Amino acid sequence: MPEWIDSPAEALTILSIAGVLLAALMWLIRAQIMAARELKPNHGSSMRDAVDRIEAALKEIKTDVRDLRQSDKEQSERLYSSIGKVHGRLDEHIHDHMTGKT
């Protein structure tokens, strides 16, 4: 045994610490490998595939919202135009009624 190890208990402690560190390192490597697998598309259940599906759905929703806003704008313009026409006819009718034209 090296000079800095005085007893078998110290050697066992050092080996135990080394074993725990090795096990932790192996666990970390396996976790990284599993995370890397989730980030690669596999045409199904990976996290990357789920993110891709969410992005596609979000693009579709954005398009739908843009179309709805445009449609709402067009309907509002038609409504204001119609209200303006009705207001003009009402003014004309009141003017005719006040001046005695019927």
C-alpha angles and dihedrals in degrees: 000000000000117000094248091061108076102177142017088251090062090049090050090049092051092048091048092051090048090049092050091048091048092049091048091050092050091049091050092050092049091048091052091049091051092048090050090052091053091054094056117081114244098175093256137030106008121118089244090057090049091051090048091052091049091049092050091049091048092052089051092049091049090052091048092049091049090050092047092050091050091047091048090050092051092047091049091051091050091047093050090047091051092047089050091052092048090048090051092050091047091051090049091049093049091047091050091047092049094048092047098250112137 
